[in-house]
Amino acid sequence: MAVGVFDSGLGGLTVLDAVAARLPEVPFVYFGDNAHAPYGVRDADDVYNLTCAACERLFDAGCNLIILACNTASAVALRRMQESWVPEGKRVLGVFVPLIEALTERQWGDNSPPREVAVKHVALFATPATVASRAFQRELAFRAIGVDVEAQACGGVVDAIEEGDMILAEALVRSHVEALKRKMPTPDAAMLGCTHYPLVKQVFQDALGPDVT
């Protein structure tokens, strides 16, 4: 059985590389929907319909398990898909779970009451659609208390990366980090809430400073 990995474009290759390195014996099928990228500026119904169509293609390719390596799809469409669309015998998972697990240092199946965690001030960089969904804050609230999240919608970054214009992508990242730091001057940690963003991770780190995890 192959495992499908889906993204709105090439950003999900960062996830594919990571899981393939951890699970070298597993066959993977990757689908990047470059024709409709970026998803991060689309409305919820559009993201949902495009994500379902992509998953259909991966099911047809023999995948019973699909990883939505797209934070926008995970934030905007996944819960609706799991509640009303995913066929019996199939599974669709998203990338929000490991993000929340990493921040809260607790497994997803741990349903104990929310508790304090080490990180108190979190900068979230994501697409406009992911930020608007508030999915990160919602899921975090079930597991942690006392965490201040400041979200910055990073318009244009995905487009620039998809077009191979890394000079523009880097300039946009620095601009978005400056905008966030005006609202939260000293974040403890930054969450790169789009799988394209690891491709410019060092630019985020340099702009945020060495003290931000």
Buried (B, 14 or more C-beta within 10 A) or exposed (E): EBBBBBBBBBBBBBBBEBBBEEEEEEEBBBBBBEEBBBBBBBEBEBBBEBBBEBBEBBBEEEBBBBBBBBBBBBBBBBBBBEEEBBEEEBEBBBBBBEBBBEBBEBEEEEEEEBEEBEBEBBBBBBBBBBBBBBBBBEBBEEBBEEBEBBBBBBBBBBBBBBEEBEEBBBBBBBBBBEEBBEEBEEBBBBBBBBBBBBBBEEBBBEBBEEEBB
